[in-house]
Amino acid sequence: MMISTFLFAIMNVFIKLVPNIPAVEIVFFRSLISLVISAGWLRASKIDLFGKRENRPLLILRGCSGAIALVSFFYLLQVIPLATATVLRFLAPVFTAILGIMIVKEKVKPVQWLFFAIAFSGIILVQGFDYRITPLYVLLGLGASFFSGLAYNFIRKIKTNEDPLVIILYFPLITGPLTGIYSAFHWVQPKGIEWLYLLCIGLLTQFAQYFMTKSYQMEELSKVSSITYTGILYALCFGWIFFDEQFNFMTYLGMGLVMMGVAFNVWYKNRQAKLLK
């Protein structure tokens, strides 16, 4: 998950470098690259491209929820600061844990709700003290996080009885046709180095998705998903270095509260795991 988070952070930089390309079109390019790599790898490994029959409904649901989350997040990356978009997106572990109660029957202790509340209070501060963040952008961020949490739960429900690349393949199988149809009527021609940026987005996402999928198959949702919050630090650094993004004290405080809520949750989950051994 640490490798995955780092690769996703670099990918976010490339997305911000193509602000004139619609988010749906970027997802289309990403889907094409992922489809070619995943299908080729699976065929070479002689693995059924469509996975086990009993897993297919969950794989389709994972693809649909992931598509909504990705288009929303890519759009946010283009219109608001990198770190802020990342903070909004990283509420996904909170939704992952909450939805996990119903979908995979994982338990959330009462004190964890306090940690989740701390994280959400941080988002309120970020929105309230940064004029660049409108309520609409916050709603888009929450929507992206919700559908990401849904997708992660579907991955966890499949567990280890499906190859990670099969799970990844279903994403471009769903998003490719949908984003392709939309892009055909709203096409923006990439120019020069933008083609290279789009290729990097596809390649980085493919490897990041592989490591992320593997981690969700092997470990508890609420524990593994929390590691993704290290991406906030990457976003702050990359946003400052590449885009000269700066924030006021209250916005930094809000980001800190988000990370604090997650850090407490990680500490608590690790403590509980040790007590059970």
N, C-alpha and C positions, 0 to 999 in steps of 0.2 A: 504493500500500500504506500510506503514511503517513496518507492521508485515511481509508482503510478502518479502520485501527487506532484512530484517534481516535473514529470513529463507533461502533465496537464498544465502546469504553470507556464512552461515554455510555449505550449500550444496557444494559450490565451494571449501571449504577446503577439504571435503571428496573426491571430484573428483581429487584434486591434490595429494591425498594420495594413489591413484591407478594409477601411471604413466605408468605401464606396460600393463594395460588393454586398448585396442583401444577405442577411443571415441565413435565409432559406437556401440560397444558392451555395453558400459556404458548406452547409450541411449536406447538400447534394454532392458536391465534390468530395467531401469527407466520406460519404456513403459509397461512392464509386470506388475509391481507393481501398476502403475497408472490405468491400465485397470481393474485389480481385484478390487481395492478400489472403483473406480468410478462406475463400472457396479454394484457392490454389493450394494452400497449406493443408486443408482438410482432405482434398483429393489425393495429394501426395502421401498423406498419412493413412489413406484408405478408410476414412471415417465418414459415415453417412452425413451428408451436408445438412439434412433437416432434423437430425437428432432422433432421440427415442420418441415413439409415437405418444406415450403418456405425458411427455414434457411439452409437446407442441403448443397446446393452449397457453401455458405459462410463458413460453418463448415468444409467442405473438404478443401477449400482453406486455411483456418486458420491452419489446420493440416499440410498441405504440406509446407507452409511457415515457420511454427514453427519448423518443422523437420530440414530443411536446417539451420536455425539459431542455433538450439541447437547443432547439430553435429559440426558445425564450432566453436562454443564457447567452447564446452567441449575440443576440440582439443587444442585450444589456452591456456586453463587453464593448460594443461599438459606440454606445451613447453615454456611458458613465465611466468614471475612473476605474481602473483595473482592480485596485484593492477593494473598492466598494462593491463592485459586481461579484468579486470573489467572496466577500463576507456574506452577501445575500444568498449566494449559491451554497455556501457552507452551512446553511441551516438544514441542508439535506440530512445530515446525521440525526438531527432532532426528529424530523419527520420519519426517518428510517426506523428509529427506536419506537416511536409512537405507533406507527402503522404495523410494526413487528408484533405488537400485542395481539392484533387481530389476525394477521396473515400467517405468521410462523409461530405464534403462541409463546414468544419470548416475554419475560417479565421485566417490568420497569418498576423499581422501588420508589416509594414516596419521595425520598430525598433527591432522586434524580429529576423529579419534576421541578424542584427548586433550581437545580442546575440549568434545566432547560429554560426556566423563567429568566435567569440571569442572562443567558444567551439572547433571548428575545428582547430583553430590555436594552441590550447593546445595539440591536438593530433599530430600535426606536430612537436612540441617541444619534446614530449615524444619519437617519432620515431627517431628524429634527434640526440638526446643526450643519447640514451640508446642502446648500441651495441647489446643487446639481442633481440631487436625488428627489424626484417627485413621488407622490403617493402611487402613481401608476407604475413607476419603476420598482417600487417596493413590492407591489402586488405581483408584478412579473417575476421578481426574484423569489417571492414566496411560492408562486406557482411552479417555477422551475425546480425549487427544492422539494416541493411536495411530490411532483411526478418522478423526480430522481429517487426519493425515498421509496416510492412505489416500485420502481424498477429494481432497486437493490433488494427489496423483499422478495420479488419474484425470483431473482438470482439465488437468494438464500434458500428459498423453498425447493428449488431444483437441486441444490447442494452439489455433491461431488459425483453424481451419477450421469453427468453430461460434460463433454469436453468444453472448456472455456471458449474455444473458437467457434463452436456451434452456437453458443449463447450470443457471442459477438456478431456472428453472421446474420442472425435474425434482425439485428438493428438496421443494417443497410437494406435487407430484404423488404422491410416495412417503409423506411424513410426514403429509399431511393426513388420508387415510383411516385410517392406523394410530393416530395420536394422537386422531383424532375418535372412533373406536370406544371407545378406553380412556376418554376424557373423558366420554362419554355415561353410563358406569356409575360414574364417580367425580367428577361435576361439582361444582365449587365456584363459586357465583355471584359474579362481581365486583361490587363496590359503589362507587358514587360515582366518585371520581377514579381508581380502579383501571382503569376503562375507558379513560381517557386514557393511562395508563401502558402498557397493553397495545397501544394504537394506536401510541404512540411506539416501542415495542419492534419492532413490525412494520415501520414506516417506516424506522427507523434501520438495522435489519438488512438491508432490501432494498438500500439505497444502499451500505452497507458491503460486502455480498456482491458487488455489481456491480463496485466498484473492486478488491476482492480477486481476483475471478475474472479480470478483465482483466489484472491484474499477473502472475498465475500463468501466463496464456497467453503473455505476452510476454517473460518473463525466467526465468533459471535458478532452480529450486526452492530450493536451499540458500542462494542469495543473497537472493532476495526474501522468503522466509519469515522470515528473521532480523530483518527490519525490524519485525515484529509485536511484538518484545520491548520496544519503546518503550511498549507498553500497560501494562507493569509500573509505569512511572513515573506514568501516568495513574491506575492503580488505587490506588497508594499515596496520591496526592493526593486523589482522590475519596473513598476510604475514610475518610481522616482528616477531611475537610470534612463529609461527609454522614452518616457513621456512627460517628465518633469511634473509629476502629479504630487501635490501637497495637500495637507488637511489641517484643520484647526484642532485645538486641544480636545474639544468635546467629541469630535469625530474619532480621534485616536482613542479616547476613553471608551467610546462605544465599541470599537473594534476589540479593545482590551477585554471588555465585559463578555463579548462573544467567546473569545479564546479562553477566558477564565471559566465560564460555564462548561465548556467542553473539557478543559483540563481537569476540573473537579469530577466530571463524569468518568473520564479515563481512570483517574486515581481510584474512584469508588469501585468501578468494575474490576480493576486489578486486585483491589483489596478483597472483594467478595470471592474472586476466583481462588485466591490463596487460602481463604478460610475454608473453602469447600474441599481443598486437597487433603 
